Amino acid sequence: MTVFKSTTWICLLQCAVIALIGWGLGLYFWGDLPEPMPIHWNGAGNPDGFAPRWLGISFGPLTSLLIPMVILFFSRFDPRRDHVDRSIKHLETIVIGTSIFGLAIQGVTLHAAMSNEMTLDPKAIMLLVGGLFIVIGNALPKFGSNFFIGIRTPWTLSSEKVWHKTQRLGGILFVLGGFAMMMLPFLGFTGNLMIGAILTISFAAALIPAAYSWVIYQQEA
């Protein structure tokens, strides 16, 4: 049994290249980075966690490489692997989106680390997170039922009809949530208020479709 299809190997190679670009950026700006460098910022964008430079320049690239590897590897063990295989292009879209997200985070954090105050621009972060939500939301309705990715509840996994209706709603909410996250900094959300809004949007995008799946399953029963 082949672990990965040829297109998936190409996808992983693309993620590896993206990760190498991230490390290349870190090495290029190595002399301009503080030692230690900030690796974590609070809700106001101020640094509150530091690490050695070699570690600081690795978080973004590791996101670009390891998360895609984990996603694609464990998808091979799904009991409904045939459903995953039929949706593999959409899974690869999410994987590449995640990898690019890691590269973008690398750029934003390096820029923050080299600035005088070492502050992180919340607008940039929310644009990136919102963009990733939109990528995921566009892909969700295109997945067949599986145990690995999507809105997975006992009711979606028991009915193809419930699955597809739930993923469609989940996709819409993820896309709307992504745009909402992008707008938060421009609407005056900062600090703990913005963190609360992010959590609210994230939970709503996940829990509303889950509740909806139960409702429509009951209607089918």
C-alpha positions, 0 to 999 in steps of 0.5 A: 500500500502506497503511503502517499500519492505522487501529488501529495509528495509534491505537496510535501516538497512544496511545504519543505521549500516554504519552510526553507525559505522561512529559515533562509529569512531568519538566517539572512536577518540573523545579525539584526535580531536581538539575542534572545529574541521575542517569540511570544506577544500579549494581546496588546502586541508587546513581547512577553516571552523570549528564546535564543535566536536559533529557536526563535527563527525556527517556529515559523518554518516548523509550522510550515513543515511539521503541521502539514506532515502530521496532517497528511500522515495521519490522514492515511489511517482514516477508516474512510480513507477512500473519502479522504483520497477523493478530497485530497486536493482540498486537503492539500489546499489546507496543508499548503495554506497552513505552510504559507501561514507559517512563512507569513508568521515568520516574516511578521515576527522577524519584523517585530523582533527587529523593531525598536519596541519589538511590538507585533502588529495585531492587524497583520496577525489577524489578517493572516489568521482570518485568511487561514479560516477562509481557506479552511472554510472554502475547503470544508464543504468539499470533504466526504465524511471521514474521521479526520477533518471537518465537523465530526460529530456522532450525527455527521458520521452516521449520515452522509446527508447530515455530514454534507449539510453540516460541512456546508454550514461550517464552511460558511461560518469559517469564511464569515469568521475569517472576515470578521477576524480580519476586521477586528483590529480595524474596529478598535478591538485590542488586548483582551477584548480582541482575544475574547472576540477571537475565541467567540468567533472560533467557538461559534464556527465549531459549535454552531454546526455541531449543534445543527448536525444534531438538529437535522439528524433528529429531523431525519430520524 
